[in-house]
């Protein structure tokens, strides 16, 4: 059992790495039309993609929203790591997805979610393909 947990944890990190790259690429393209720079979803600051984070509206420790594309957006390090401005992030979630969506994400976060190796493998493949598509899109 201990080996399986370590395998799942390692796989979850691999999924996070590719998912995070996808989010940053997606939001750079969405906000600036390039793959190199994007605007922080919270403060609007222009950030190099390599220096940006993929920041969660609902804390990443809640498994049900960990890989939810509507819960994660490009953020500058200040807004992501140092608390930023959660009210501004909430307002942006509402602007992007509609009134009440912030509450829906909060409710979803309360669900218990444990990823299986199969789910994580599928997510990794899915986001690897999405990253490839975005990288082609800019050419």
BAFI-563894 format. One record per residue (C-alpha): residue number from 1; x, y, z. Coordinates in steps of 0.05 Angstrom, whole numbers, plus 5000, padded with zeros to 4 digits. Example, Ala and Ser with C-alpha at 12.3 -4.5 7.8 and 13.67 -1.06 7.14 Angstrom:
pos  X  Y  Z
1  5246  4910  5156
2  5273  4979  5143
This chain:
pos  X  Y  Z
1  5000  5000  5000
2  5056  5049  5017
3  5087  5041  4948
4  5020  5055  4914
5  5011  5120  4954
6  5080  5144  4934
7  5065  5126  4861
8  5000  5165  4864
9  5034  5224  4897
10  5088  5225  4845
11  5037  5220  4789
12  4995  5275  4819
13  5056  5321  4819
14  5069  5304  4746
15  4997  5320  4729
16  5003  5386  4767
17  5066  5405  4729
18  5032  5396  4661
19  4965  5424  4684
20  5000  5486  4712
21  5037  5496  4646
22  4971  5489  4608
23  4937  5541  4653
24  4993  5591  4645
25  4996  5581  4569
26  4920  5586  4564
27  4917  5651  4604
28  4977  5682  4568
29  4942  5671  4502
30  4876  5695  4530
31  4902  5759  4561
32  4959  5781  4514
33  4954  5737  4453
34  5024  5710  4464
35  5054  5650  4500
36  5108  5691  4534
37  5069  5741  4577
38  5002  5742  4612
39  4962  5785  4660
40  4952  5763  4732
41  4879  5745  4741
42  4878  5781  4808
43  4917  5846  4801
44  4924  5850  4725
45  5000  5857  4727
46  5037  5835  4664
47  5080  5774  4681
48  5128  5730  4642
49  5098  5660  4636
50  5160  5627  4666
51  5154  5673  4727
52  5079  5665  4736
53  5041  5615  4778
54  4978  5575  4765
55  4940  5600  4825
56  4878  5569  4856
57  4816  5608  4876
58  4799  5551  4924
59  4861  5524  4959
60  4895  5467  4922
61  4889  5421  4982
62  4817  5410  4965
63  4822  5352  4917
64  4756  5361  4881
65  4778  5429  4853
66  4853  5414  4847
67  4851  5405  4771
68  4788  5446  4757
69  4805  5494  4700
70  4754  5545  4726
71  4788  5545  4794
72  4859  5558  4770
73  4886  5618  4732
74  4951  5653  4717
75  4974  5694  4777
76  5036  5734  4794
77  5076  5705  4851
78  5055  5761  4898
79  4981  5747  4889
80  4989  5672  4892
81  5041  5660  4946
82  5030  5718  4992
83  4954  5720  4996
84  4943  5771  4942
85  4873  5798  4940
86  4822  5742  4948
87  4763  5789  4939
88  4790  5811  4871
89  4800  5738  4851
90  4729  5722  4872
91  4703  5780  4830
92  4742  5755  4771
93  4713  5684  4779
94  4643  5715  4779
95  4660  5758  4718
96  4688  5699  4680
97  4637  5646  4697
98  4575  5681  4723
99  4541  5701  4787
100  4544  5646  4839
101  4599  5607  4807
102  4646  5625  4864
103  4597  5591  4912
104  4592  5530  4866
105  4668  5522  4869
106  4666  5529  4945
107  4613  5474  4948
108  4651  5429  4901
109  4713  5437  4944
110  4677  5405  5002
111  4668  5340  4963
112  4717  5285  4979
113  4761  5268  4919
114  4816  5216  4917
115  4848  5208  4849
116  4863  5138  4823
117  4925  5121  4783
118  4881  5113  4722
119  4849  5182  4731
120  4916  5215  4741
121  4946  5180  4680
122  4887  5202  4637
123  4893  5274  4663
124  4967  5275  4648
125  4955  5251  4577
126  4898  5300  4567
127  4937  5361  4591
128  5000  5340  4554
129  4958  5341  4490
130  4926  5408  4508
131  4995  5439  4519
132  5019  5413  4451
133  4957  5444  4418
134  4969  5512  4450
135  5042  5512  4431
136  5022  5497  4358
137  4968  5552  4361
138  5018  5607  4369
139  5060  5588  4308
